[in-house]
């Protein structure tokens, strides 16, 4: 080997050589690819409606829907969004919290599973609309019935994923907690919850999605404000542009809420990995 090649292979010279430029962030490429299909659908619909292949009274052009959204934004749209968002957040918080409590109980106790699982299996098979008349009879048409219905929708996905996540935890971790004298509450907080995080967040995201679905079921029947009410108002007034505008707003809010949970999932998993590495 020549002296020139030896110099290049020396550690000092290797450190002084310029590093390669970091590659383009692949997240932006994925996001741009994700926008391709919606943009294509909008363009095709605009062309089809403008040339008369679809009647505008059934399917308005995307440009007309955008104008409707602008008009609604100058009026009552924000009132409807705030009402629906508050209901979803409150119902999801109640349903997910109860689901995590019951999931921890059933996941740790076969006896609790024997008592609760048959009842929960029957309740989660009930369609969302079947709950509406019963809740209206019991709780009336005010906010309580809507929040309870949303909580029911959010409960079962979080519960099912929570039980599965806890059951998949390594039993040795639980034994270590018992060796250190952890009570049930401390065992859940210090061992079970960090170990179950990868399985809990898919349930939380599914629960949030169902919370939006159950919201629409509640607001379509008994509401004076909210995006579900806006859908019903557009149907009664034969305004498909209002119906589609409300659907678009629901889709955007659902995507934003799912994105927030996905971001929290990454942060919590990074924290868990850091915490585990520190403990080791």
ZAMARGU-4260 file (C-alpha; in steps of 0.2 Angstrom, whole numbers, plus 5000, padded with zeros to 4 digits):
<rodrens>
0) 5000/5000/5000 | 5007/5017/4995 | 5010/5031/5008 | 4996/5041/4999 | 4983/5028/5003
5) 4989/5027/5021 | 4987/5045/5023 | 4969/5044/5017 | 4965/5030/5029 | 4972/5039/5044
10) 4959/5044/5058 | 4964/5062/5058 | 4962/5064/5039 | 4946/5055/5039 | 4939/5067/5052
15) 4944/5082/5042 | 4936/5076/5026 | 4919/5085/5022 | 4904/5074/5026 | 4891/5070/5013
20) 4876/5082/5013 | 4861/5075/5022 | 4848/5067/5010 | 4831/5076/5006 | 4819/5073/5020
25) 4808/5058/5014 | 4793/5064/5024 | 4790/5079/5012 | 4790/5067/4998 | 4777/5056/5006
30) 4766/5071/5010 | 4767/5077/4992 | 4763/5060/4986 | 4748/5060/4998 | 4741/5076/4990
35) 4742/5069/4973 | 4726/5059/4973 | 4715/5073/4982 | 4721/5086/4969 | 4717/5074/4955
40) 4700/5070/4961 | 4696/5089/4963 | 4702/5092/4945 | 4692/5078/4937 | 4676/5083/4947
45) 4678/5101/4941 | 4680/5096/4923 | 4666/5083/4924 | 4653/5095/4932 | 4658/5110/4920
50) 4655/5100/4905 | 4638/5093/4911 | 4642/5075/4914 | 4636/5077/4932 | 4622/5088/4936
55) 4627/5102/4948 | 4611/5100/4959 | 4618/5083/4964 | 4637/5086/4963 | 4642/5104/4964
60) 4659/5109/4956 | 4674/5109/4969 | 4675/5128/4965 | 4657/5131/4971 | 4660/5121/4987
65) 4675/5132/4990 | 4664/5147/4988 | 4651/5139/5000 | 4665/5136/5013 | 4670/5154/5012
70) 4653/5160/5015 | 4650/5148/5029 | 4667/5154/5037 | 4661/5172/5037 | 4645/5166/5046
75) 4641/5152/5058 | 4654/5139/5053 | 4666/5142/5067 | 4651/5140/5079 | 4647/5123/5072
80) 4666/5118/5072 | 4668/5124/5091 | 4652/5115/5096 | 4657/5098/5088 | 4675/5099/5093
85) 4671/5102/5111 | 4659/5087/5111 | 4672/5076/5103 | 4686/5081/5115 | 4675/5079/5130
90) 4667/5062/5125 | 4684/5055/5119 | 4692/5060/5135 | 4679/5051/5146 | 4677/5036/5135
95) 4696/5033/5133 | 4700/5036/5151 | 4687/5023/5157 | 4693/5011/5143 | 4711/5012/5150
100) 4705/5009/5168 | 4694/4994/5162 | 4708/4987/5151 | 4721/4988/5165 | 4708/4978/5176
105) 4704/4965/5163 | 4721/4963/5157 | 4728/4960/5174 | 4714/4949/5180 | 4707/4934/5172
110) 4692/4934/5185 | 4688/4952/5179 | 4688/4946/5161 | 4676/4932/5165 | 4664/4945/5173
115) 4665/4959/5161 | 4670/4953/5144 | 4654/4944/5139 | 4644/4960/5143 | 4656/4971/5134
120) 4656/4960/5119 | 4637/4962/5117 | 4638/4981/5120 | 4651/4984/5107 | 4640/4975/5094
125) 4626/4988/5096 | 4625/5000/5081 | 4628/5019/5085 | 4611/5024/5080 | 4603/5011/5091
130) 4609/5021/5106 | 4602/5038/5101 | 4584/5035/5105 | 4588/5027/5122 | 4600/5041/5127
135) 4587/5054/5122 | 4574/5046/5133 | 4586/5044/5148 | 4596/5061/5146 | 4586/5072/5135
140) 4592/5082/5120 | 4605/5093/5129 | 4624/5090/5128 | 4625/5076/5140 | 4617/5063/5128
145) 4629/5068/5114 | 4644/5067/5125 | 4639/5050/5132 | 4636/5043/5114 | 4653/5049/5109
150) 4661/5042/5124 | 4653/5025/5120 | 4660/5026/5103 | 4678/5030/5109 | 4677/5017/5123
155) 4678/5000/5114 | 4693/5002/5102 | 4703/5009/5116 | 4698/4995/5128 | 4701/4981/5115
160) 4718/4987/5111 | 4722/4991/5129 | 4718/4973/5134 | 4728/4966/5120 | 4743/4977/5124
165) 4743/4973/5142 | 4742/4954/5138 | 4757/4955/5127 | 4768/4963/5140 | 4782/4952/5146
170) 4777/4943/5162 | 4794/4945/5169 | 4792/4964/5170 | 4776/4961/5181 | 4786/4949/5192
175) 4800/4962/5194 | 4787/4975/5200 | 4780/4962/5212 | 4797/4959/5219 | 4800/4978/5222
180) 4783/4978/5231 | 4773/4989/5219 | 4755/4990/5222 | 4742/4989/5208 | 4742/5007/5205
185) 4761/5009/5204 | 4763/4994/5194 | 4751/5001/5181 | 4760/5018/5181 | 4778/5012/5182
190) 4778/4996/5172 | 4763/4992/5162 | 4759/5009/5155 | 4776/5012/5147 | 4777/4994/5141
195) 4760/4994/5133 | 4762/5011/5124 | 4765/5004/5107 | 4749/4995/5108 | 4738/5008/5116
200) 4740/5022/5103 | 4732/5012/5088 | 4717/5010/5100 | 4717/5029/5104 | 4718/5034/5086
205) 4704/5021/5082 | 4694/5028/5096 | 4696/5046/5090 | 4690/5041/5073 | 4674/5033/5080
210) 4671/5048/5091 | 4669/5058/5075 | 4657/5045/5068 | 4647/5045/5084 | 4646/5064/5084
215) 4638/5064/5067 | 4625/5051/5073 | 4621/5062/5088 | 4620/5079/5079 | 4610/5072/5064
220) 4595/5068/5076 | 4596/5080/5090 | 4606/5096/5089 | 4604/5114/5085 | 4622/5117/5081
225) 4637/5107/5076 | 4644/5099/5059 | 4631/5086/5060 | 4617/5099/5061 | 4625/5107/5046
230) 4624/5091/5037 | 4605/5089/5041 | 4602/5107/5037 | 4610/5105/5020 | 4599/5090/5016
235) 4583/5098/5022 | 4586/5114/5011 | 4592/5103/4996 | 4610/5111/4997 | 4623/5098/4992
240) 4636/5111/4992 | 4633/5113/5011 | 4633/5095/5014 | 4649/5092/5005 | 4657/5107/5014
245) 4652/5100/5031 | 4659/5083/5025 | 4676/5091/5020 | 4677/5100/5037 | 4674/5084/5046
250) 4687/5075/5036 | 4700/5089/5039 | 4696/5089/5058 | 4697/5070/5059 | 4714/5071/5050
255) 4721/5084/5061 | 4716/5075/5077 | 4723/5059/5071 | 4739/5068/5066 | 4740/5075/5084
260) 4739/5058/5091 | 4752/5051/5079 | 4764/5065/5084 | 4760/5061/5103 | 4764/5043/5099
265) 4781/5047/5092 | 4785/5058/5107 | 4779/5046/5120 | 4788/5031/5112 | 4804/5042/5111
270) 4802/5046/5129 | 4800/5028/5133 | 4815/5023/5124 | 4825/5037/5132 | 4819/5032/5149
275) 4822/5014/5147 | 4840/5018/5141 | 4843/5029/5156 | 4837/5015/5168 | 4848/5003/5160
</rodrens>
